[in-house]
Amino acid sequence: MKRVDDFRLRLGKHELVPIMVGGMGVDISTAELSLEAARLGGIGHISDAMVPTVSDRRFNTKYVRNKLAQYKFNVANSDKSVVQFDLALLAEATAMHVGRTMEAKRGPGLVFINCMEKLTMNGPKETLRVRLRAALDAGIDGITLAAGLHLGSFALIEDHPRFHDAKLGIIVSSLRALQIFLKKNSRTGRLPDYVVVEGPLAGGHLGFGMDWAEYDLATIVAEIRNWLIAEKLDIPLIPAGGIFTGSDAVGFLEMGASAVQVATRFTVTRECGLPEDVQQEYFKASEDQIEVNQISPTGYPMRMLKNSPAIGSGIRPNCEAYGYLLDASGNCQYIEAYNREVAAHPEARKVKVFDKTCLCTHMRNFDCWTCGQYTYRLKDTTRQNEDGSYQLLSAEHVFRDYQFSTDGKISLPE
Ligand SMILES: Cc1cc2nc3c(=O)[nH]c(=O)nc-3n(C[C@H](O)[C@H](O)[C@H](O)COP(=O)(O)O)c2cc1C
């Protein structure tokens, strides 16, 4: 029986262990986690979600405090159009986050950045251009453009000196999304170097509607693979979503995938950015505690634990400090939902908002416990301590388990 280690992912001159640890914002896939994947010969991701905030925590900068001070006058105003990101500071924060990570990289693997294009940041095109270019300037090995694809994103960097040297990939959940992207970007004369095909069991936001359960990753991968063959397009396919064991991964590699992208199993590693008490919630979760809901103001369904503190929280929108989901005209669906509840309960000191959440604040505080569908199986990947808590794993342990395991087995830590 084959193991993942019997396969290799070829990306240009690189020959890699075909395991890619997916991006998990906000700083859930930390630099440390991505560096472990690279050290072990695979690909790791940092995330470019809310980088100024991440930088404040990582390097003790004061981007958030200063932005709040600048826009404090607007806090009570529901029109957030004045709350603009300073592009030079955004570039500086990105350069620092990426640059320091790349300086620390060891080993034969690569570190990519997951760029969530749905972070429209009150200026979608300008801010995205700065984020992409700053990451390239700071030496990132590759960029994965995540769901919510801006169809013209390659054009934003086509004049960058590293446009052809850096690896550029996209995440899609359907053949149609891939076809539209390729058509829109054909003018740049550059194909993606890889395509992550994310199925309905993934963590984070989903590229499906609330009918996600009707879709199946293997079917979508086969459809895209057959179309690429018919079009004579040689682009590595990387399935993601619910690939829980090395044997699951081998199944996809044998059907023609070039690698797999995995995330959930790494949420309970020491290198992951989630606080340990939250990691214990992930371990403890049962299947019926995992739901796909519509509380993300992005409009995309999102999978999370039902006991996430973000659900129902009615905090005042924090756009002056954050504001990553403000659209081009300074709106966010949470602001509307919050204002509606405040108007309906004028006497209340605190309101509850159930239909949307302030995602910036709650992701920043690790209070939105987004997770893959198989989170309920994490307890089977470790040992339980005498006090009932679960033993955290090392990223190396999980990576090597994917790389070498057979027969659907999962090795437990020593
Ligand atoms: C906690 C968590 C956070 C995630 N955040 C992001 C994200 O910020 N951007 C993104 O493109 N995908 C995100 N994902 C999706 C993963 O990168 C990956 O494609 C997917 O979860 C793989 O499926 P698995 O978790 O079943 O292994 C996230 C997944 C998890 C579990």
The ligand as an SDF file (V2000), in Angstrom:
LIG
                    3D

 31 33  0  0  0  0  0  0  0  0999 V2000
   -9.1930   27.1240   11.6520 C   0  0  0  0  0  0  0  0  0  0  0  0
   -9.2110   27.2530   10.1510 C   0  0  0  0  0  0  0  0  0  0  0  0
   -9.0530   28.5050    9.5800 C   0  0  0  0  0  0  0  0  0  0  0  0
   -9.0330   28.6320    8.1830 C   0  0  0  0  0  0  0  0  0  0  0  0
   -8.8120   29.8640    7.6290 N   0  0  0  0  0  0  0  0  0  0  0  0
   -8.6800   29.9830    6.2900 C   0  0  0  0  0  0  0  0  0  0  0  0
   -8.3030   31.2220    5.7170 C   0  0  0  0  0  0  0  0  0  0  0  0
   -8.0640   32.2110    6.4110 O   0  0  0  0  0  0  0  0  0  0  0  0
   -8.1870   31.2900    4.3650 N   0  0  0  0  0  0  0  0  0  0  0  0
   -8.4130   30.1960    3.5670 C   0  0  0  0  0  0  0  0  0  0  0  0
   -8.2810   30.2910    2.3490 O   0  0  0  0  0  0  0  0  0  0  0  0
   -8.7420   28.9970    4.1010 N   0  0  0  0  0  0  0  0  0  0  0  0
   -8.8570   28.8750    5.4320 C   0  0  0  0  0  0  0  0  0  0  0  0
   -9.1250   27.6410    5.9680 N   0  0  0  0  0  0  0  0  0  0  0  0
   -9.2280   26.4650    5.0740 C   0  0  0  0  0  0  0  0  0  0  0  0
   -7.9150   25.6910    5.0520 C   0  0  0  0  0  0  0  0  0  0  0  0
   -6.8490   26.4480    4.5530 O   0  0  0  0  0  0  0  0  0  0  0  0
   -7.9940   24.3840    4.2510 C   0  0  0  0  0  0  0  0  0  0  0  0
   -8.1490   24.5800    2.8780 O   0  0  0  0  0  0  0  0  0  0  0  0
   -9.0870   23.4180    4.6980 C   0  0  0  0  0  0  0  0  0  0  0  0
   -9.5090   23.6190    6.0090 O   0  0  0  0  0  0  0  0  0  0  0  0
   -8.5870   21.9940    4.5210 C   0  0  0  0  0  0  0  0  0  0  0  0
   -9.4930   21.0670    5.0350 O   0  0  0  0  0  0  0  0  0  0  0  0
   -9.2420   20.3290    6.4550 P   0  0  0  0  0  0  0  0  0  0  0  0
   -9.2940   21.4130    7.4690 O   0  0  0  0  0  0  0  0  0  0  0  0
  -10.3890   19.3830    6.5430 O   0  0  0  0  0  0  0  0  0  0  0  0
   -7.9090   19.6470    6.4030 O   0  0  0  0  0  0  0  0  0  0  0  0
   -9.1830   27.4970    7.3630 C   0  0  0  0  0  0  0  0  0  0  0  0
   -9.3310   26.2390    7.9700 C   0  0  0  0  0  0  0  0  0  0  0  0
   -9.3420   26.1070    9.3460 C   0  0  0  0  0  0  0  0  0  0  0  0
   -9.4830   24.7430    9.9510 C   0  0  0  0  0  0  0  0  0  0  0  0
  1  2  1  0
  2  3  1  0
  2 30  2  0
  3  4  2  0
  4  5  1  0
  4 28  1  0
  5  6  2  0
  6  7  1  0
  6 13  1  0
  7  8  2  0
  7  9  1  0
  9 10  1  0
 10 11  2  0
 10 12  1  0
 12 13  2  0
 13 14  1  0
 14 15  1  0
 14 28  1  0
 15 16  1  0
 16 17  1  0
 16 18  1  0
 18 19  1  0
 18 20  1  0
 20 21  1  0
 20 22  1  0
 22 23  1  0
 23 24  1  0
 24 25  2  0
 24 26  1  0
 24 27  1  0
 28 29  2  0
 29 30  1  0
 30 31  1  0
M  END
$$$$
